[in-house]
Every structure is written in C-alpha cells, then in structure tokens.
Amino acid sequence: MLTRVKSAVANFMGGIMAGSSGSEHSGGGCGGSDLPLRFPYGRPEFLGLSQDEVECSADHIARPILILKETRRLPWATGYAEVINAGKSTYNEDQASCEVLTVKKKAGAITSTPNRNSTKRRSSLPNGEGLQLKENSESEGVSCHYWSLFDGHAGSGAAVVASRLLQHHVTEQLQDIVEILKNSAVLPPTCLGEEPENTPANSRTLTRAASLRGGVGAPGSPSTPPTRFFTEKKIPHECLVIGALESAFKEMDLQIERERSSYNISGGCTALIVVCLLGKLYVANAGDSRAIIIRNGEIIPMSSEFTPETERQRLQYLAFMQPHLLGNEFTHLEFPRRVQRKELGKKMLYRDFNMTGWAYKTIEDDDLKFPLIYGEGKKARVMATIGVTRGLGDHDLKVHDSNIYIKPFLSSAPEIFFSFI
C-alpha cells in the first residue's frame, strides 16, 4: 500500500514522465491502440517474479534492484541485476533472456555432402539395436548457450517480443548448417549435396601422343571434367554462424513489422546477444549496448556503439542517394551548428558522406534545413528524434509533428565478433 502511495505522489509531482509505455500494459497499447499485446508485459522469466513483484519493480522512488533468487541458477553461473531508469518511463522497457538451445537438423534437409562410398554396418545385436543407436547418435543435436539483452525505447513491446522470439530465429537459422558445423575437419561445401572433386593421387601426366589420340584426361575427351577458370573462396565454419545470426536479426525485425498490424508492438529496442557454440563465443550487437571479455586482467571489447556519430557516413550516403526520405525538411550535410539565414552566401565548414575531415562551402537555401544528424556525443540524434541507429522495431517511428518515417535510416544488421573459449 505504501508503495502505491509513493508512486501516486511521484506521478502527481511529475517525477515520472508519461511515456507511451504507460498505457500499453493495461491492454490499451501505445497511442490508444485497441490491438492486443503480442506477449504480456513482465520482467525476464528467469527472475521468477510474481505480478505484485513486477509492479513493485516499477517503483520510481524506492527503485529496487532485482537480482536472481537464491533458488534459481543460470548456466555458467551467470549473474544478473537490473533497476528501473527513474523518470524515463512508467515501466522498465528493457528485457533479457538466458536459455540453453538445442539445434537439430531440419527434417528432410539436404546434408552437406553425401558419401556414396559409405556402407551401413550390420548390427551384431538382435533387432538391430546397435544400428539404431548409431543412427540416433547421428541425429543428435548440438547444444548452445544463449544470452540476450534488449534496451527498449518508446515502449516495451518490441523488447518483450524480441526477448521471447529471437532465440527461436537463431535456432532456426542454425538448423540449416548444424551438420556442417559438426564436421569441423571439412570446409563448408559451396553447394549443398555436391560431391567433392577428388583428383586421383596416382594420375599420370598425359604424353603428347596420348593427348593427340584423345585419351582419358585429354582436353575434350568424354571423361575430362570441364576446366575451371575461376578460383573458389574457402569459407570457414565461423562465417556460417555469423551469417546465421545476421539472418536471425533480420527475420526478427521482419516479424515485428508483419505482426504490428495484428498486435500492439510498441517502440523499438537495441539487441545484444551472446551465443556459445562448439567452443566459440559469438557476440552480436545491434545498438549502443556494450559487451566485454575480461581475460587474465585484460579487457577485450566485443561490441561497438552504433550511434548517429559512429554511423554518420552511412546515414548521410543513404540520404544523398534517396533524398525523398528527408521529406524536404532535412539536409544530409553536417555543419558545426545550425545555419542561419543571415549566413547565406558566406562560406561555412561542412562535412559530407565522403568526408572524415571538414571543408568550406558556400551556404545555399537548402543548407538552412535542419541537419539529418544534429548534436554530439550522447546528445546526437537522427532527425532530432533518436540517438541509436541499429536495433529492432521502430517501424512506426516518425519525426515529431510530421509524416517522415525514421525506420529507413535504422538498421537491424548486427556487428558480430567471435572468440575462442
């Protein structure tokens, strides 16, 4: 009761900003939407909180620190703690998850390279138990550990959905390559199902006479494979995992876009996941969250921040190539400050998408528009709206009091690093 009174006083005094996430948990959704929630709001499942504990966690006065209960354990003795960001939103918009995933080959999937020379051994046990055990061992999946953090903004809907579904997209993408990954001694095939080209070790060099007679192996003979005039890239197994994680992020963002017409999925979120698979640690980051490894006292960064400043050239180039995305309200050029009308015709420092340095240009009427990227450091914003340039969701995000969508400038593609354990 006392907690509720404190929260009511905080609301009355303006201690809590009325954000879009305040109404979504009552079923109304962001902006008065009548669509149902994709998943009910809550804190990470591994915390095991009751509904009353979830409500208490949103107390902006006490700001309790939530940690794992003594009766709960996470893989690798993982620790976790969270606290609500006071004054930002009514409810905590961030989410997290931690799971052990089992990746098995899809039923009916094409194997990497069939071995026609292999034969099944007969079982010496009655009813073929030995053969059954062998077949079961070949169909066993690969287990991997999965951790994720989602920093939500403008509502918790996207973060909640991503925390529930992104791991399923990761598993689905890994299913296509799990058999290839298990055979680490052989490089991934270029085309699934192709026979490897084996050159006989005892093949002899053709004599000129045999070549003229059209002997086997001579150019143009029926038994001679076609000559290749190109080289083939050798793709390591790690690149397959990286590609699978990149595809999982893309599919997750597309699912949010599709389902927002049927469900209330508010806001957006950054996404940082860690996958431990076959002795390697993969870190995929889309946003401004940070991941580090501390090894022998050394701090190893495993992620980079994606902000309007770090991705300035990508954003400016996109605006240069597709100026209609700016809605005739913004300029893709960057200036040290807002250009004033009295400075028309003067030369001012500017920076374009192809520049890391600065140069001078004559100020024109188009330069009076608001810059695509404005501010610096933590205050830098895209279209004066958002301070992060990669993540999931934000499909309905617009510039204030306009019909200009910001999503085309936001990417769901993660940056991925991996490290040996």
Buried (B, 14 or more C-beta within 10 A) or exposed (E): EEBEEBBEEBBEEEBBEEBBBBBBBEEBBBEEBEBEBBBEBBBBBBBEBEEEEBBBBBBBBEEBEBEBEEEEEBEEEEEBEBEBEEEBBBBBBBBBBBBEBEBBBEEEBBEBBEEEEEEEEEBEEEEEEBBEEBEEEEEEBBEBBBBBBBBBBBBBBBBBBBBBBBBBBBBBBBBBBBBBBBEEEEBBBEEBEEEEEEEEEEEEEBEEEBBEEEBEBBEEBEEEEEEEEEEEEEEEBBBBBBBBBBBBBBBBBBBBBEBBEEBBBBBBBBBBBBBBBBEBBBBBBBBBBEBEBEEEEEEEEBBBBBBBBBBBBBBBBBBBEEBEBBBEEBBBBBBEEEBEEEBEEEEBEBBBBEBEEEEEBEBEEEBBBBBBBBBEEEEBBBBBBBBBBBBBBBBBBBBEEEEBBBBEBBBBEBBBBBEEE
